[in-house]
Amino acid sequence: MRLLLTADPEIEVPPRLYGGIERIVDVLVRRLKAKGHQVGLVAREGSTCSADVFYPWPGKSSLSRGDTVSNTLALWKAKRDFRPDLVHSFSRIAYLTPHLRGRVPLVMSFQREPTPRTVGFASRLAAPGTLTFTGCSEYIARNGRPSGGEWLGIPNFADTESLHFSPSVPADAPLVFLSRVEEIKGAHWAIEIARRTGNKLIIAGNHSDSGPEGQYWRDKIVPEIGRDGVEYVGPVDDVQKDKLLGGARAMVVPIRWNEPFGIVFAESLACGTPVISCPTGALPEIVRPGVEGFLIESIAEGCDAVAKLGRIDRAACRKRAVEHFSAEAVLARYLELYTRLVARKAK
């Protein structure tokens, strides 16, 4: 198949620093090529992804109306030049508008809560069988369905091949909080759970110095660093992340919001490390309570979960990650979708 993928114009593919979905698009392109498909990519200028053909966005902002017009025209030209069998957008749905009445199948993937009005408008405008939506979890897909269109929940993936399985850790291994240090991620819960259970806690991730989250950092987190075994190590790269997760008794990120997916949870399981989080957003799709970790409703339940960590089979955590959240597992689901949509349009 000839497949044309798009990513948002703000960050290169692959990203130089942070950029979760840009990493995913880069891996998808490389693995699709390895399976013999011809792949074009529309992304930010300066991207080094090894697509067969690369088309840079002229506009650098998804939020600018002028850039949206320029990028919509750029995608139209790329599609005309590349002549794909299917277009898969990880960027703005607005860029797809001129193609909604065409014969080339379109896949629009959402990494966040879909906007009902935008989804509804696109669904009504699209020719029958042209537009398919995917969410980065069944949670996102479920929220999108009432607005119209065909929806599938296809998860994001972790780099399970680079993350090493740790079959066991010492009894005094620390708990780890690995995420952006902000209130909705529950770092203050993680600190209290570690303190009450007598465990060391390593906090890794960036934080804000301004606004409400900067205040949260200064008031709730900074005073705890260096006390009762709480350590802050700042942002970590991929190598540090692998070592940090692999050496932890559990990753404790008790989120206080509806997480669309959360790649870090799959990354933890890939290292064999159980997850303690909350039953919101996509977490129930990633962690089965009592099997790969625990989903808690309170700090007290978090303490109970820590006491039960010995019941979790770390090999089962790794198996869950490889079978459901590896690049190969997720790619298989996308290829199944692509094949079905291209065949349907060919009839």
C-alpha positions as a Python dict, from the first residue, in 0.01 Angstrom:
ca = {
    (1, 'M'): (0, 0, 0),
    (2, 'R'): (92, 364, -46),
    (3, 'L'): (29, 534, 287),
    (4, 'L'): (49, 906, 361),
    (5, 'L'): (89, 994, 732),
    (6, 'T'): (71, 1338, 891),
    (7, 'A'): (192, 1475, 1225),
    (8, 'D'): (128, 1812, 1390),
    (9, 'P'): (348, 2099, 1264),
    (10, 'E'): (492, 2200, 1604),
    (11, 'I'): (748, 1922, 1661),
    (12, 'E'): (984, 1732, 1429),
    (13, 'V'): (946, 1360, 1358),
    (14, 'P'): (1120, 1206, 1543),
    (15, 'P'): (1131, 1469, 1818),
    (16, 'R'): (1463, 1613, 1928),
    (17, 'L'): (1343, 1620, 2288),
    (18, 'Y'): (990, 1554, 2414),
    (19, 'G'): (719, 1451, 2172),
    (20, 'G'): (521, 1135, 2243),
    (21, 'I'): (306, 1108, 1931),
    (22, 'E'): (595, 1220, 1709),
    (23, 'R'): (795, 922, 1834),
    (24, 'I'): (502, 695, 1753),
    (25, 'V'): (466, 834, 1400),
    (26, 'D'): (840, 785, 1341),
    (27, 'V'): (824, 420, 1449),
    (28, 'L'): (511, 359, 1242),
    (29, 'V'): (680, 497, 931),
    (30, 'R'): (990, 283, 979),
    (31, 'R'): (798, -36, 1052),
    (32, 'L'): (553, 15, 765),
    (33, 'K'): (847, 57, 529),
    (34, 'A'): (1009, -257, 669),
    (35, 'K'): (694, -448, 577),
    (36, 'G'): (719, -330, 217),
    (37, 'H'): (477, -37, 212),
    (38, 'Q'): (551, 297, 49),
    (39, 'V'): (518, 572, 309),
    (40, 'G'): (495, 947, 271),
    (41, 'L'): (506, 1188, 565),
    (42, 'V'): (383, 1543, 613),
    (43, 'A'): (541, 1696, 922),
    (44, 'R'): (740, 1988, 1057),
    (45, 'E'): (1029, 2116, 849),
    (46, 'G'): (1354, 1964, 974),
    (47, 'S'): (1207, 1620, 1045),
    (48, 'T'): (1456, 1340, 986),
    (49, 'C'): (1212, 1048, 975),
    (50, 'S'): (1306, 800, 703),
    (51, 'A'): (986, 823, 501),
    (52, 'D'): (1005, 745, 130),
    (53, 'V'): (883, 1097, 55),
    (54, 'F'): (874, 1393, 295),
    (55, 'Y'): (655, 1701, 268),
    (56, 'P'): (716, 1987, 516),
    (57, 'W'): (429, 2189, 658),
    (58, 'P'): (462, 2557, 560),
    (59, 'G'): (280, 2665, 877),
    (60, 'K'): (435, 2598, 1218),
    (61, 'S'): (127, 2633, 1442),
    (62, 'S'): (-186, 2419, 1468),
    (63, 'L'): (-368, 2710, 1634),
    (64, 'S'): (-303, 2976, 1370),
    (65, 'R'): (-585, 3024, 1117),
    (66, 'G'): (-340, 3137, 854),
    (67, 'D'): (-117, 2835, 911),
    (68, 'T'): (-422, 2608, 900),
    (69, 'V'): (-509, 2739, 552),
    (70, 'S'): (-149, 2698, 434),
    (71, 'N'): (-118, 2348, 577),
    (72, 'T'): (-453, 2237, 435),
    (73, 'L'): (-329, 2339, 91),
    (74, 'A'): (6, 2166, 157),
    (75, 'L'): (-167, 1837, 239),
    (76, 'W'): (-380, 1868, -75),
    (77, 'K'): (-63, 1907, -283),
    (78, 'A'): (113, 1620, -102),
    (79, 'K'): (-182, 1391, -165),
    (80, 'R'): (-191, 1489, -531),
    (81, 'D'): (182, 1421, -563),
    (82, 'F'): (207, 1100, -361),
    (83, 'R'): (-124, 944, -475),
    (84, 'P'): (-177, 739, -158),
    (85, 'D'): (-412, 448, -110),
    (86, 'L'): (-491, 589, 236),
    (87, 'V'): (-420, 901, 442),
    (88, 'H'): (-366, 865, 819),
    (89, 'S'): (-372, 1194, 1007),
    (90, 'F'): (-216, 1241, 1349),
    (91, 'S'): (-253, 1616, 1297),
    (92, 'R'): (-550, 1855, 1261),
    (93, 'I'): (-883, 1730, 1131),
    (94, 'A'): (-922, 2067, 953),
    (95, 'Y'): (-641, 1970, 714),
    (96, 'L'): (-856, 1680, 589),
    (97, 'T'): (-1157, 1895, 495),
    (98, 'P'): (-1095, 1907, 116),
    (99, 'H'): (-1062, 1527, 105),
    (100, 'L'): (-1376, 1426, 293),
    (101, 'R'): (-1582, 1381, -25),
    (102, 'G'): (-1308, 1193, -209),
    (103, 'R'): (-1249, 822, -267),
    (104, 'V'): (-923, 787, -75),
    (105, 'P'): (-987, 647, 277),
    (106, 'L'): (-900, 880, 562),
    (107, 'V'): (-807, 783, 918),
    (108, 'M'): (-815, 1057, 1181),
    (109, 'S'): (-642, 967, 1510),
    (110, 'F'): (-711, 1151, 1835),
    (111, 'Q'): (-466, 1172, 2126),
    (112, 'R'): (-702, 1378, 2341),
    (113, 'E'): (-1072, 1428, 2403),
    (114, 'P'): (-1241, 1483, 2065),
    (115, 'T'): (-1439, 1802, 2008),
    (116, 'P'): (-1801, 1697, 1943),
    (117, 'R'): (-1881, 1983, 1704),
    (118, 'T'): (-1571, 1924, 1490),
    (119, 'V'): (-1618, 1547, 1480),
    (120, 'G'): (-1988, 1583, 1403),
    (121, 'F'): (-1923, 1830, 1120),
    (122, 'A'): (-1657, 1608, 959),
    (123, 'S'): (-1876, 1298, 993),
    (124, 'R'): (-2169, 1466, 823),
    (125, 'L'): (-1954, 1612, 545),
    (126, 'A'): (-1759, 1294, 467),
    (127, 'A'): (-1867, 1062, 188),
    (128, 'P'): (-1991, 723, 314),
    (129, 'G'): (-1702, 496, 410),
    (130, 'T'): (-1435, 764, 363),
    (131, 'L'): (-1357, 880, 716),
    (132, 'T'): (-1269, 657, 1012),
    (133, 'F'): (-1171, 783, 1357),
    (134, 'T'): (-936, 618, 1602),
    (135, 'G'): (-866, 712, 1961),
    (136, 'C'): (-545, 636, 2150),
    (137, 'S'): (-761, 429, 2385),
    (138, 'E'): (-1109, 284, 2396),
    (139, 'Y'): (-1186, 559, 2648),
    (140, 'I'): (-1124, 826, 2381),
    (141, 'A'): (-1312, 628, 2115),
    (142, 'R'): (-1608, 580, 2347),
    (143, 'N'): (-1628, 954, 2407),
    (144, 'G'): (-1609, 1023, 2034),
    (145, 'R'): (-1882, 786, 1916),
    (146, 'P'): (-2182, 998, 2021),
    (147, 'S'): (-2065, 1271, 1782),
    (148, 'G'): (-2083, 1037, 1482),
    (149, 'G'): (-1860, 832, 1260),
    (150, 'E'): (-1689, 495, 1288),
    (151, 'W'): (-1453, 479, 1588),
    (152, 'L'): (-1188, 232, 1699),
    (153, 'G'): (-975, 239, 2010),
    (154, 'I'): (-616, 162, 1907),
    (155, 'P'): (-368, 227, 2187),
    (156, 'N'): (-38, 408, 2171),
    (157, 'F'): (265, 186, 2212),
    (158, 'A'): (576, 167, 2423),
    (159, 'D'): (923, 82, 2295),
    (160, 'T'): (920, -263, 2451),
    (161, 'E'): (1230, -367, 2256),
    (162, 'S'): (1446, -99, 2420),
    (163, 'L'): (1295, -134, 2767),
    (164, 'H'): (1455, -420, 2956),
    (165, 'F'): (1263, -667, 3169),
    (166, 'S'): (1365, -683, 3536),
    (167, 'P'): (1234, -1013, 3676),
    (168, 'S'): (1301, -911, 4036),
    (169, 'V'): (1411, -617, 4249),
    (170, 'P'): (1556, -597, 4602),
    (171, 'A'): (1316, -579, 4894),
    (172, 'D'): (1426, -222, 4963),
    (173, 'A'): (1383, -107, 4601),
    (174, 'P'): (1214, 234, 4578),
    (175, 'L'): (876, 332, 4449),
    (176, 'V'): (893, 562, 4146),
    (177, 'F'): (678, 855, 4032),
    (178, 'L'): (755, 918, 3664),
    (179, 'S'): (547, 1188, 3500),
    (180, 'R'): (513, 1564, 3483),
    (181, 'V'): (508, 1681, 3843),
    (182, 'E'): (169, 1847, 3864),
    (183, 'E'): (-143, 1809, 4071),
    (184, 'I'): (-346, 1606, 3820),
    (185, 'K'): (-69, 1345, 3811),
    (186, 'G'): (-94, 1290, 4187),
    (187, 'A'): (267, 1337, 4298),
    (188, 'H'): (148, 1445, 4646),
    (189, 'W'): (-47, 1119, 4681),
    (190, 'A'): (263, 923, 4578),
    (191, 'I'): (466, 1100, 4848),
    (192, 'E'): (211, 1028, 5118),
    (193, 'I'): (174, 663, 5012),
    (194, 'A'): (552, 614, 5024),
    (195, 'R'): (578, 784, 5362),
    (196, 'R'): (298, 581, 5523),
    (197, 'T'): (438, 252, 5390),
    (198, 'G'): (801, 332, 5481),
    (199, 'N'): (925, 319, 5121),
    (200, 'K'): (1173, 539, 4941),
    (201, 'L'): (1024, 739, 4654),
    (202, 'I'): (1209, 867, 4349),
    (203, 'I'): (1026, 1147, 4165),
    (204, 'A'): (1127, 1195, 3800),
    (205, 'G'): (984, 1439, 3549),
    (206, 'N'): (972, 1807, 3466),
    (207, 'H'): (765, 2068, 3647),
    (208, 'S'): (636, 2421, 3602),
    (209, 'D'): (779, 2722, 3783),
    (210, 'S'): (483, 2950, 3712),
    (211, 'G'): (107, 2961, 3754),
    (212, 'P'): (-95, 2720, 3967),
    (213, 'E'): (134, 2427, 3886),
    (214, 'G'): (440, 2625, 3988),
    (215, 'Q'): (263, 2700, 4316),
    (216, 'Y'): (182, 2330, 4355),
    (217, 'W'): (549, 2243, 4300),
    (218, 'R'): (670, 2495, 4556),
    (219, 'D'): (403, 2427, 4821),
    (220, 'K'): (338, 2053, 4796),
    (221, 'I'): (652, 1895, 4653),
    (222, 'V'): (964, 2100, 4728),
    (223, 'P'): (919, 2083, 5109),
    (224, 'E'): (908, 1701, 5089),
    (225, 'I'): (1226, 1652, 4885),
    (226, 'G'): (1504, 1513, 5099),
    (227, 'R'): (1268, 1403, 5376),
    (228, 'D'): (1164, 1044, 5456),
    (229, 'G'): (1340, 900, 5153),
    (230, 'V'): (1182, 1130, 4892),
    (231, 'E'): (1426, 1217, 4612),
    (232, 'Y'): (1375, 1430, 4301),
    (233, 'V'): (1596, 1350, 4000),
    (234, 'G'): (1441, 1580, 3738),
    (235, 'P'): (1360, 1482, 3377),
    (236, 'V'): (1511, 1154, 3255),
    (237, 'D'): (1615, 1033, 2910),
    (238, 'D'): (1531, 692, 2766),
    (239, 'V'): (1833, 517, 2918),
    (240, 'Q'): (1768, 665, 3261),
    (241, 'K'): (1399, 579, 3235),
    (242, 'D'): (1477, 216, 3158),
    (243, 'K'): (1703, 190, 3462),
    (244, 'L'): (1467, 380, 3690),
    (245, 'L'): (1158, 177, 3606),
    (246, 'G'): (1340, -155, 3599),
    (247, 'G'): (1476, -96, 3947),
    (248, 'A'): (1145, 3, 4109),
    (249, 'R'): (907, -201, 4323),
    (250, 'A'): (622, -17, 4152),
    (251, 'M'): (548, 297, 3958),
    (252, 'V'): (306, 508, 4161),
    (253, 'V'): (131, 775, 3952),
    (254, 'P'): (-216, 821, 4107),
    (255, 'I'): (-365, 1043, 3837),
    (256, 'R'): (-641, 1287, 3928),
    (257, 'W'): (-781, 1327, 3575),
    (258, 'N'): (-899, 1121, 3278),
    (259, 'E'): (-570, 1018, 3115),
    (260, 'P'): (-627, 965, 2738),
    (261, 'F'): (-369, 684, 2741),
    (262, 'G'): (-40, 739, 2921),
    (263, 'I'): (258, 574, 2750),
    (264, 'V'): (457, 572, 3074),
    (265, 'F'): (220, 314, 3224),
    (266, 'A'): (286, 75, 2936),
    (267, 'E'): (659, 150, 2965),
    (268, 'S'): (652, 54, 3333),
    (269, 'L'): (485, -278, 3253),
    (270, 'A'): (742, -341, 2980),
    (271, 'C'): (1011, -331, 3251),
    (272, 'G'): (809, -577, 3459),
    (273, 'T'): (720, -305, 3709),
    (274, 'P'): (365, -301, 3850),
    (275, 'V'): (159, 18, 3828),
    (276, 'I'): (-36, 184, 4107),
    (277, 'S'): (-270, 444, 3966),
    (278, 'C'): (-641, 535, 3963),
    (279, 'P'): (-936, 392, 3766),
    (280, 'T'): (-987, 697, 3544),
    (281, 'G'): (-950, 757, 3171),
    (282, 'A'): (-767, 476, 2992),
    (283, 'L'): (-602, 323, 3300),
    (284, 'P'): (-852, 33, 3331),
    (285, 'E'): (-751, -66, 2975),
    (286, 'I'): (-383, -85, 3070),
    (287, 'V'): (-375, -220, 3425),
    (288, 'R'): (-587, -511, 3542),
    (289, 'P'): (-620, -482, 3921),
    (290, 'G'): (-434, -759, 4098),
    (291, 'V'): (-261, -871, 3778),
    (292, 'E'): (-37, -584, 3660),
    (293, 'G'): (-88, -356, 3957),
    (294, 'F'): (-370, -178, 4137),
    (295, 'L'): (-616, 103, 4068),
    (296, 'I'): (-690, 300, 4382),
    (297, 'E'): (-947, 555, 4497),
    (298, 'S'): (-763, 691, 4802),
    (299, 'I'): (-425, 718, 4972),
    (300, 'A'): (-531, 444, 5213),
    (301, 'E'): (-603, 213, 4919),
    (302, 'G'): (-264, 307, 4778),
    (303, 'C'): (-99, 191, 5100),
    (304, 'D'): (-290, -137, 5079),
    (305, 'A'): (-175, -176, 4718),
    (306, 'V'): (191, -135, 4818),
    (307, 'A'): (144, -409, 5078),
    (308, 'K'): (12, -642, 4805),
    (309, 'L'): (291, -584, 4551),
    (310, 'G'): (442, -922, 4633),
    (311, 'R'): (142, -1087, 4470),
    (312, 'I'): (214, -931, 4130),
    (313, 'D'): (405, -1143, 3879),
    (314, 'R'): (652, -912, 3705),
    (315, 'A'): (667, -1149, 3407),
    (316, 'A'): (290, -1102, 3364),
    (317, 'C'): (345, -726, 3352),
    (318, 'R'): (603, -765, 3075),
    (319, 'K'): (377, -1005, 2883),
    (320, 'R'): (88, -759, 2900),
    (321, 'A'): (305, -481, 2756),
    (322, 'V'): (444, -691, 2471),
    (323, 'E'): (113, -848, 2368),
    (324, 'H'): (-98, -532, 2381),
    (325, 'F'): (123, -220, 2386),
    (326, 'S'): (430, -304, 2178),
    (327, 'A'): (491, -137, 1842),
    (328, 'E'): (438, -467, 1661),
    (329, 'A'): (105, -533, 1834),
    (330, 'V'): (-29, -185, 1762),
    (331, 'L'): (103, -181, 1405),
    (332, 'A'): (-84, -504, 1337),
    (333, 'R'): (-408, -332, 1437),
    (334, 'Y'): (-340, -32, 1214),
    (335, 'L'): (-249, -256, 919),
    (336, 'E'): (-569, -454, 968),
    (337, 'L'): (-762, -126, 957),
    (338, 'Y'): (-575, 6, 653),
    (339, 'T'): (-627, -317, 459),
    (340, 'R'): (-998, -325, 536),
    (341, 'L'): (-1057, 40, 442),
    (342, 'V'): (-859, 23, 118),
    (343, 'A'): (-1039, -296, 15),
    (344, 'R'): (-1378, -143, 99),
    (345, 'K'): (-1311, 162, -118),
    (346, 'A'): (-1190, -56, -405),
    (347, 'K'): (-1527, -227, -439),
}
